[in-house]
Amino acid sequence: MSSNSNLTSMRRTVEQLQLEASVERIKVSQAAAELQQYCLQNASKDALLVGVPTGSNPFREPRSCSIF
């Protein structure tokens, strides 16, 4: 029974290693350049950079009503 579970474990390890070996890898400098380019292209759509329009902000403070 022990050898059967050991064989199963080794097969899983081999499958995982084959999967990892087939993954396409890129250099860190290339990934950083692509990330920077993406951020610059989408900066005008980023709510953290340009803010949220007042009319479409679901988290705005509710208007208070005061009676005089």
Contacts in CASP RR format, 6 or more apart in sequence:
PFRMAT RR
TARGET T0000
AUTHOR 0000-0000-0000
METHOD contacts of the structure
MODEL  1
MSSNSNLTSMRRTVEQLQLEASVERIKVSQAAAELQQYCLQNASKDALLV
GVPTGSNPFREPRSCSIF
43 49 0 8 1.000
43 50 0 8 1.000
44 50 0 8 1.000
54 60 0 8 1.000
END
